[in-house]
Amino acid sequence: MINLGVLETRQGSGTLVASDAKSVLDQPMALLIGIERPAVRELYEARRVLEIGIVALAAQNRTQEQLGRLDSATGELVKFKDDPKARIYPNVQFHSILAEMSGNVILERLMGSLMTQIADAIELTNSATENSEDTIAVHQEIADAIKKMNPDLAKLAMNHHMDLAERELDRYEGADIAPSQSSAQHL
């Protein structure tokens, strides 16, 4: 466990859990997903299942500090509304913060292990996004429902978001903008 970076030894303190052990534990799942290269649609199916539950918990468990960071990520989406590449990072941050807000470490780690694939999928589908304002608006809907501490509204907003994401994927797959068929279908 020391060699993997999960544990560390400290003189006079003994063996302790490493301060960055969280990220070490995310790596095996992320590696497996990277090797298997699931289809983007499979990723979206998994996200729908995970993130609808995540936002319901987030609406119940969020802190003011987390809301502030979620607002910042939403503000960055607005700031970069005309720059698809620059929107990727705040979009991924938004979803990472949601997972953290859930208060469920397992959900947070599961989402953490998917973030590279989520970023890749966002980059693919951004080219097919007809209106970045729709994407920004649905993120704001999710944030507003969480602020109101309304799990049902948060679930509806996330479901709406995933519907929008799947429509963007449909447009991407139907467009002649894919660099190659294999990269369009798999991450």
Stockholm file with secondary structure:
# STOCKHOLM 1.0

chainA/1-187         MINLGVLETRQGSGTLVASDAKSVLDQPMALLIGIERPAVRELYEARRVLEIGIVALAAQNRTQEQLGRLDSATGELVKFKDDPKARIYPNVQFHSILAEMSGNVILERLMGSLMTQIADAIELTNSATENSEDTIAVHQEIADAIKKMNPDLAKLAMNHHMDLAERELDRYEGADIAPSQSSAQHL
#=GR chainA/1-187 SS CTTTTSEEEETTTEEEECTTHHHHHHHHHHHHHHHHCCBHHHHHHHHHHHHHHHHHHHHHHCCHHHHHHHHHHHHHHHHTTTCHHHHHHHHHHHHHHHHHHTTCHHHHHHHHHHHHHHHHHHHHHHTTCSCHHHHHHHHHHHHHHHHTTCHHHHHHHHHHHHHHHHHHHHHHHHSSCCSCHHHHHBC
#=GC SS_cons         CTTTTSEEEETTTEEEECTTHHHHHHHHHHHHHHHHCCBHHHHHHHHHHHHHHHHHHHHHHCCHHHHHHHHHHHHHHHHTTTCHHHHHHHHHHHHHHHHHHTTCHHHHHHHHHHHHHHHHHHHHHHTTCSCHHHHHHHHHHHHHHHHTTCHHHHHHHHHHHHHHHHHHHHHHHHSSCCSCHHHHHBC
//
